[in-house]
């Protein structure tokens, strides 16, 4: 009987992903990488997702204070083997050090778009539709009371 496939990561994948994230963050903070793009950029590693076999680690990063994220992501992917070698002492308990892949984390942009939508006048108007003309809010429990 085959194992059911689920999209949720296992506890082991989450734990190893967090260890890899911490190791990558330390390498980036120490400034071990001699790349002009990376040496002048503050990079936040927001999440690392591991493949089910723990052979591939996809790191989602956000270059802070940089308009063009593509150049930073390309530089990280170019230096992925070097970074992998630098994180190996921190991950010595693992049988194999995972291959690193870097992707741009767009979740902050998505959050800001949602926030802007929620603050828009159209949404505010729709949220205020429950108020009466005198500015008081209807109490749903008091509907039908006082009527004969």
C-alpha positions, 0 to 999 in steps of 0.5 A: 500500500502506498503512502498518501501524498500530502502537501504539508511538510513533515516535522523533520523537513521543517526542523532541517529547513530552520537549521539550514536557514540559520546557517545561511543567515550566519554565512551572509552576516559574516560576509564570507562571500566576496561578491560586490552585489552581495557584500553591499546588500543586507539580505533577510532569509525568511524561509527555507523549504526542504524537499521531502528527501532533504536533498534540495533546500529552497531559500526564500530571501528578501534583499533589503533596500534594493530595487532590483531583487533579480540581480541579488538572487542571481548572485546568490544562485551563482555563489550557492556552491560556495555557501553550501560549503560554508554551511556544512560545518553547521550541518555536520549531523546531516548525512548529505548537505542539501543543494541550495537554491535561492528564490525571491520572497514576494510575501511582503509585497503581497501583504502590502497589497492586501493592506492597501486594499483593506485601507482603500475607501471602497472597502472602508465604505463597505465595512461601514455599511452596518452603521445607521445614519446617526452613527450608531451600530445596529445590535443584531440581538436587539432586532425585532424587540419593541415591535408588536 
